[in-house]
Structure formats: C-alpha cells, structure tokens
C-alpha cells in the first residue's frame, strides 16, 4: 500500500483498532469475573455477582459497538478508504468529523446507532448503496438484532422489552430455566449446539465486525 493510500485509510482502520482494544479489555474482565466461581464466597452470592458483572460487561461491550458504528458512519461520509482499497461515496458534503455527524443525525440531539434496521435506512440515505454500513449490518443482522434487544432489556424494564428478551432466550436455549430472571443469567447460559456462554458468542460476533469491514 502506498503512503497516500495509507493516509486515506488509516482513520477507518484506527476506528476498528480502537474497538478491538476495548473488546480485549472486556474479555479480560470477563475472565476475572468467571474466576470468582473458584472463590470461597457462597455459590448463590457468587452467581448473583457474576451475573451482575456479565450484564454490566455486555452493556459496556454494546456501548463500544455503538461508538464504533458512529465512527465508521462519520468516516464513511468523509469518504475515507477501507483497507480493501474501496472507497465509500457520500451523498453529503461534510468538511469535518463534527460536521459529518451533524449531517448524519439530521438535527436530532443524539444519533441512533443501535437498531439495525435504522442503521441500514440511514446508510442508504447518506451513502451510495449504503456502502459499507449496509453490507456490514446485513451480514450480521440476526446477532445485532438480538444484542440490540438484550441491551433494551437491560436499559428498560418494560413489558415489550421483557417479551422480546424471553423470545431470544427461547431461540437460544433448549429450555428456559425457571429461575432465568436476569439478563446476566441468560448471558452466562450455554446456547444450543455451542460450548461457549452466550456472552462469549455475542462478544465473538462483534469482534468479527472490524475484519469484516476491512474485507468489504
């Protein structure tokens, strides 16, 4: 890659790198949390502590994903080149990071970087063919929808959020435990046909996004 190409692509690759650094940190914290099972604390207290910690780690993970999406939206609108050599084409004329963000959120106080359907709609509004955001979201739509709804269940105790959470639990687990009363308990459960905890599966799914972006 030439020096000029590197300069054009480094910001997009930097956004991916920062996201992966945060994922690595969350992985380490998750390992430390799971190690509590070997402590002398009564098992019921340990489970509650681990489930609460996993829930907090998931919320932190999803928040970092939101920031990652915001960054790649802005950088795509600024037409920064991907490591693959392809370059997004923007319908907007932005001259800075802040200007691009203002144009993307179109007057709203905050951007919505959580709902996959809205992300696709926004990408089609601001980028030619929605590239590369639309491609990235479509290829990971199922897991991103699940994680978006689990994030909502943590943030909101509404009946609809609870209903969507229970639906995901039915899809992911062979049977729903009678005592599945927390999101953390669900995230620490083993899904069907997998030897990893659901939290690990979701973390792995998000960890693949930067590389998938670079390969588009």
Secondary structure, 3 states (H helix, E strand, C coil): CCHHHHHHHHHHHHHHHHHHHHHHHHHHHHHHHHHHHHCCCCHHHHHHHHHHHHHHHHHHHHHHHHHHHHHHHHHHHCCCECCCCCECCECCCCCCHHHHHHHHHCCCCCCCCCCHHHHHHHHHHHEHHHCCHHHHHHHCHHHHHHHHHHHHHHHCCCHHHHHHHHHHHHHHCCCCCCCCCCHHHHHCCECCCCCCEHHHHHHHHHHCHHHHHHCC
